[in-house]
């Protein structure tokens, strides 16, 4: 625990692993949760990103997105493709730290500490259902507010979060919108920590089922989801490109 507190207070730099221009923290899931919990105790605002292969491919072309990812207090390897890319590059990553599992770990901590959580994102009604389910699965968790992701102006949302006195905000707007939103608006919300979590509210609401644990441990959660949602084939077809890019970077000695 102490080591990760020191790591967080030092800004995270010593453990960053460069994966095709995006710095990723070389932490296990448990270590990431420890670091996240430490950030919740710090003064000021902090944010966490969860890069998967699609993030890294997009960041190659989008300088603003890449900059926001690299300025995050924690950047966790959400996709198995990121871990494989690290192996190709002969760089250290201990394994996946999926955003949904990181969030579950934080909520378990918060249910004991009394820190408050705000849920932002998804279609109307999803965040409310997620909140109802999370209160049941995490007795003692204080969810101080919700807001859907279908808004045009940031200011009213920021004011709602601030009025709710949220300590932590789960921002589920999809990438890169959620990362840019956190970097720009997070400090204005009064929260200590924001975490970009993509489609996690649909998971918490019960609208999307995660892969069975055996699929997760095998690094095949992406395949399970593709089987369940064939419409994702267009996005999934792009993911092997990160491995091609990693091989290219290794050959070039980058």
Order of alpha helices (4+ residues) and beta strands (2+ residues): alpha-beta-beta-alpha-beta-alpha-alpha-beta-alpha-alpha-beta-alpha-beta-alpha-beta-alpha-beta-alpha-alpha-alpha-alpha-alpha
